[in-house]
């Protein structure tokens, strides 16, 4: 697979790779160089639960939900 670097340095990751690797809009990639090769690694979140907190319409963090479920509001 090949991609051309655009004038502003942008590259489109081929769709098959994005799908296979789970690279979606908003995914953060960390770039490095190793022996003349460009390496891109998906940057993992410290707390993946916080990333989806509120996605179902509830604007409350995970700790608050757990406390509420345990009756410690």
MDTraj code that builds the backbone (N, CA, C; nanometers):
import mdtraj as md
import numpy as np

residues = "UNK UNK UNK UNK UNK UNK UNK UNK UNK UNK UNK UNK UNK UNK UNK UNK UNK UNK UNK UNK UNK UNK UNK UNK UNK UNK UNK UNK UNK UNK UNK UNK UNK UNK UNK UNK UNK UNK UNK UNK UNK UNK UNK UNK UNK UNK UNK UNK UNK UNK UNK UNK UNK UNK UNK UNK UNK UNK UNK UNK UNK UNK UNK UNK UNK UNK UNK UNK UNK UNK UNK UNK UNK".split()
xyz = np.array([
    [0.0840, -0.1174, 0.0000],
    [0.0000, 0.0000, 0.0000],
    [0.0885, 0.1237, 0.0000],
    [0.0460, 0.2232, -0.0731],
    [0.1221, 0.3464, -0.0811],
    [0.0308, 0.4647, -0.0541],
    [0.0902, 0.5721, -0.0043],
    [0.0181, 0.6978, 0.0158],
    [0.1148, 0.8111, -0.0147],
    [0.0638, 0.9174, -0.0694],
    [0.1464, 1.0327, -0.1053],
    [0.1377, 1.1377, 0.0059],
    [0.2510, 1.1964, 0.0393],
    [0.2550, 1.3035, 0.1385],
    [0.2068, 1.4314, 0.0703],
    [0.1063, 1.4950, 0.1277],
    [0.0506, 1.6187, 0.0724],
    [0.1422, 1.7370, 0.1026],
    [0.1106, 1.8492, 0.0423],
    [0.1924, 1.9699, 0.0563],
    [0.2147, 2.0102, 0.2017],
    [0.1143, 1.9927, 0.2849],
    [0.1259, 2.0314, 0.4260],
    [0.1768, 1.9175, 0.5145],
    [0.2268, 1.8103, 0.4543],
    [0.2822, 1.6989, 0.5312],
    [0.1799, 1.5968, 0.5747],
    [0.0587, 1.6064, 0.5245],
    [-0.0464, 1.5134, 0.5630],
    [-0.0404, 1.3867, 0.4784],
    [-0.0757, 1.2744, 0.5418],
    [-0.0786, 1.1448, 0.4744],
    [-0.2114, 1.0781, 0.5079],
    [-0.2741, 1.0178, 0.4092],
    [-0.3960, 0.9417, 0.4331],
    [-0.3574, 0.7964, 0.4561],
    [-0.3973, 0.7431, 0.5702],
    [-0.3707, 0.6025, 0.6013],
    [-0.4710, 0.5194, 0.5209],
    [-0.4244, 0.4225, 0.4437],
    [-0.5170, 0.3406, 0.3637],
    [-0.6279, 0.2787, 0.4497],
    [-0.7484, 0.2764, 0.3933],
    [-0.8667, 0.2304, 0.4659],
    [-0.8495, 0.0908, 0.5245],
    [-0.7926, -0.0010, 0.4471],
    [-0.7754, -0.1389, 0.4985],
    [-0.6911, -0.1402, 0.6254],
    [-0.5849, -0.0577, 0.6306],
    [-0.5017, -0.0513, 0.7514],
    [-0.5768, 0.0126, 0.8668],
    [-0.6496, 0.1217, 0.8382],
    [-0.7272, 0.1873, 0.9447],
    [-0.8257, 0.0903, 1.0066],
    [-0.8961, 0.0156, 0.9231],
    [-0.9949, -0.0800, 0.9745],
    [-0.9282, -0.1924, 1.0528],
    [-0.8200, -0.2463, 0.9991],
    [-0.7506, -0.3586, 1.0639],
    [-0.6913, -0.3170, 1.1982],
    [-0.6409, -0.1928, 1.2057],
    [-0.5727, -0.1466, 1.3269],
    [-0.6631, -0.0663, 1.4204],
    [-0.7873, -0.0446, 1.3804],
    [-0.8795, 0.0293, 1.4659],
    [-0.8462, 0.1773, 1.4774],
    [-0.7912, 0.2351, 1.3715],
    [-0.7597, 0.3784, 1.3707],
    [-0.8831, 0.4517, 1.3204],
    [-0.9454, 0.5289, 1.4101],
    [-1.0696, 0.5998, 1.3797],
    [-1.0473, 0.7492, 1.3957],
    [-1.1392, 0.8315, 1.3477],
    [-1.1245, 0.9757, 1.3689],
    [-1.1061, 1.0065, 1.5174],
    [-1.0087, 1.0866, 1.5480],
    [-0.9791, 1.1214, 1.6867],
    [-0.8708, 1.0349, 1.7497],
    [-0.8328, 0.9253, 1.6836],
    [-0.7256, 0.8411, 1.7354],
    [-0.5955, 0.9210, 1.7367],
    [-0.5242, 0.9161, 1.8474],
    [-0.3961, 0.9860, 1.8590],
    [-0.2850, 0.8881, 1.8242],
    [-0.1971, 0.9297, 1.7342],
    [-0.0832, 0.8477, 1.6949],
    [0.0448, 0.9129, 1.7434],
    [0.1378, 0.8325, 1.7924],
    [0.2708, 0.8811, 1.8311],
    [0.3672, 0.8387, 1.7214],
    [0.4465, 0.9338, 1.6730],
    [0.5400, 0.9065, 1.5645],
    [0.6823, 0.9031, 1.6164],
    [0.7603, 0.8120, 1.5597],
    [0.9024, 0.8057, 1.5908],
    [0.9750, 0.7553, 1.4658],
    [1.1057, 0.7590, 1.4719],
    [1.1891, 0.7136, 1.3607],
    [1.2817, 0.6059, 1.4133],
    [1.2930, 0.4991, 1.3361],
    [1.3797, 0.3889, 1.3763],
    [1.4528, 0.3374, 1.2529],
    [1.5822, 0.3552, 1.2516],
    [1.6668, 0.3109, 1.1399],
    [1.6117, 0.3551, 1.0044],
    [1.5721, 0.4826, 0.9963],
    [1.5244, 0.5381, 0.8709],
    [1.3801, 0.5050, 0.8363],
    [1.3069, 0.4454, 0.9304],
    [1.1669, 0.4115, 0.9076],
    [1.0776, 0.4968, 0.9973],
    [0.9646, 0.5350, 0.9441],
    [0.8663, 0.6105, 1.0206],
    [0.7771, 0.5107, 1.0937],
    [0.7670, 0.5257, 1.2244],
    [0.6857, 0.4361, 1.3065],
    [0.5700, 0.5171, 1.3646],
    [0.4482, 0.4676, 1.3504],
    [0.3299, 0.5304, 1.4094],
    [0.2658, 0.4293, 1.5031],
    [0.2448, 0.4706, 1.6275],
    [0.1860, 0.3829, 1.7284],
    [0.0634, 0.4513, 1.7866],
    [-0.0474, 0.3750, 1.7987],
    [-0.1664, 0.4318, 1.8614],
    [-0.1329, 0.4641, 2.0055],
    [-0.1624, 0.5862, 2.0442],
    [-0.1352, 0.6308, 2.1798],
    [-0.2469, 0.5823, 2.2705],
    [-0.2117, 0.5025, 2.3693],
    [-0.3116, 0.4507, 2.4622],
    [-0.3503, 0.5551, 2.5644],
    [-0.4741, 0.5547, 2.6013],
    [-0.5250, 0.6464, 2.7033],
    [-0.4934, 0.5909, 2.8415],
    [-0.4632, 0.6781, 2.9334],
    [-0.4377, 0.6358, 3.0708],
    [-0.5640, 0.5770, 3.1334],
    [-0.6801, 0.6289, 3.0937],
    [-0.8067, 0.5838, 3.1502],
    [-0.9100, 0.5720, 3.0389],
    [-0.9205, 0.4559, 2.9744],
    [-1.0140, 0.4414, 2.8623],
    [-1.1599, 0.4627, 2.9013],
    [-1.1948, 0.4394, 3.0273],
    [-1.3328, 0.4602, 3.0718],
    [-1.3689, 0.6087, 3.0660],
    [-1.2761, 0.6948, 3.1051],
    [-1.3023, 0.8388, 3.1021],
    [-1.3284, 0.8892, 2.9607],
    [-1.2681, 0.8252, 2.8621],
    [-1.2886, 0.8660, 2.7238],
    [-1.4328, 0.8470, 2.6794],
    [-1.5007, 0.7459, 2.7312],
    [-1.6378, 0.7195, 2.6895],
    [-1.7400, 0.7636, 2.7933],
    [-1.6938, 0.8189, 2.9029],
    [-1.7849, 0.8673, 3.0060],
    [-1.8777, 0.9715, 2.9455],
    [-2.0056, 0.9512, 2.9635],
    [-2.1028, 1.0448, 2.9109],
    [-2.1510, 1.0119, 2.7712],
    [-2.0978, 0.9085, 2.7092],
    [-2.1367, 0.8783, 2.5712],
    [-2.2824, 0.8336, 2.5613],
    [-2.3403, 0.7929, 2.6716],
    [-2.4804, 0.7515, 2.6705],
    [-2.5716, 0.8597, 2.7268],
    [-2.5212, 0.9818, 2.7326],
    [-2.6027, 1.0931, 2.7771],
    [-2.5888, 1.1268, 2.9238],
    [-2.5175, 1.0464, 3.0007],
    [-2.4981, 1.0750, 3.1420],
    [-2.3679, 1.1509, 3.1577],
    [-2.3737, 1.2700, 3.2109],
    [-2.2542, 1.3527, 3.2293],
    [-2.2018, 1.3338, 3.3715],
    [-2.1543, 1.2121, 3.4008],
    [-2.1042, 1.1790, 3.5334],
    [-1.9823, 1.0884, 3.5141],
    [-1.8807, 1.1042, 3.5974],
    [-1.7607, 1.0228, 3.5774],
    [-1.7760, 0.8844, 3.6406],
    [-1.6864, 0.7959, 3.6079],
    [-1.6938, 0.6560, 3.6505],
    [-1.6949, 0.6406, 3.8019],
    [-1.6070, 0.7144, 3.8721],
    [-1.6023, 0.7044, 4.0183],
    [-1.7361, 0.7418, 4.0811],
    [-1.7996, 0.8441, 4.0268],
    [-1.9305, 0.8868, 4.0798],
    [-2.0364, 0.7809, 4.0553],
    [-2.0329, 0.7183, 3.9377],
    [-2.1300, 0.6127, 3.9070],
    [-2.1123, 0.4951, 4.0020],
    [-1.9890, 0.4539, 4.0258],
    [-1.9614, 0.3417, 4.1169],
    [-2.0063, 0.3753, 4.2588],
    [-1.9750, 0.4955, 4.3048],
    [-2.0171, 0.5382, 4.4382],
    [-2.1693, 0.5376, 4.4484],
    [-2.2359, 0.5834, 4.3437],
    [-2.3814, 0.5870, 4.3426],
    [-2.4382, 0.4441, 4.3463],
    [-2.3794, 0.3538, 4.2705],
    [-2.4254, 0.2159, 4.2689],
    [-2.4043, 0.1480, 4.4046],
    [-2.3011, 0.1883, 4.4743],
    [-2.2727, 0.1307, 4.6066],
    [-2.3442, 0.2031, 4.7184],
    [-2.4250, 0.3032, 4.6827],
    [-2.5026, 0.3756, 4.7813],
    [-2.4239, 0.4786, 4.8603],
    [-2.3133, 0.5259, 4.8069],
    [-2.2302, 0.6255, 4.8749],
    [-2.2356, 0.7603, 4.8044],
    [-2.3458, 0.8006, 4.7590],
    [-2.3598, 0.9242, 4.6813],
    [-2.2845, 1.0319, 4.7497],
])
top = md.Topology()
chain = top.add_chain()
for i, resn in enumerate(residues, 1):
    res = top.add_residue(resn, chain, resSeq=i)
    for name in ("N", "CA", "C"):
        top.add_atom(name, md.element.get_by_symbol(name[0]), res)
traj = md.Trajectory(xyz[None], top)
